[in-house]
Every structure is written in structure tokens, then in C-alpha cells.
Amino acid sequence: MLLIACPFCGPRDQVEYVHGGDANVRRPADPSATTDAEWGAYLGDRDNPAGEHEELWQHAMGCRRWIGVRRNTLTHEVVSTRALQPEKST
């Protein structure tokens, strides 16, 4: 079990979150000019790092916001979390 500290809601169990994958993967800038091979690489080619790694997680059963999580893939320790967008002012 992972305990992930949502920057908006505080620490919560990982079952409240949906893993969104590698935070460093970027969608092609011009989809209409992207080849099938480039789309295939974007969709399927991923590194499998050992150690600290930046990931995206959505707090699906909480505030529903996306957060950045730095996690150690060897120990599963959550090193840090951060908001991806500023909190809305009321």
C-alpha cells in the first residue's frame, strides 16, 4: 500500500488514486503530421527506470485533481508530491 499526500486533501491511501503514467512523456505537438511509427512510439515505448521517477496520479476518489508524484520504483516510497495546477481562489 502506498500513502500519497495529495497537496489539496492531505495523505490518502493509493486506492483513492488512478495512476496516469510517466510525467515526462509528451504528446506529439502536431498530431496530423505524426507518422504511425511516431504514434506507436508515443503510445507504447516507455522507460522502466530503477530508482526515483516522476509520475502523474489523479486523486479520483477525492478532489479529482492531477498531481505530480516522485516515487522510487525499487522501494515504492513516495518521495514527494506536487500540485500540477494552482489552487482555484474563491
Secondary structure as UniProt FT lines:
FT   STRAND          3..6
FT   TURN            7..9
FT   STRAND          10..13
FT   HELIX           14..16
FT   STRAND          18..22
FT   TURN            23..24
FT   HELIX           31..33
FT   HELIX           36..44
FT   STRAND          52..58
FT   TURN            60..63
FT   STRAND          66..72
FT   TURN            73..75
FT   STRAND          78..83
//
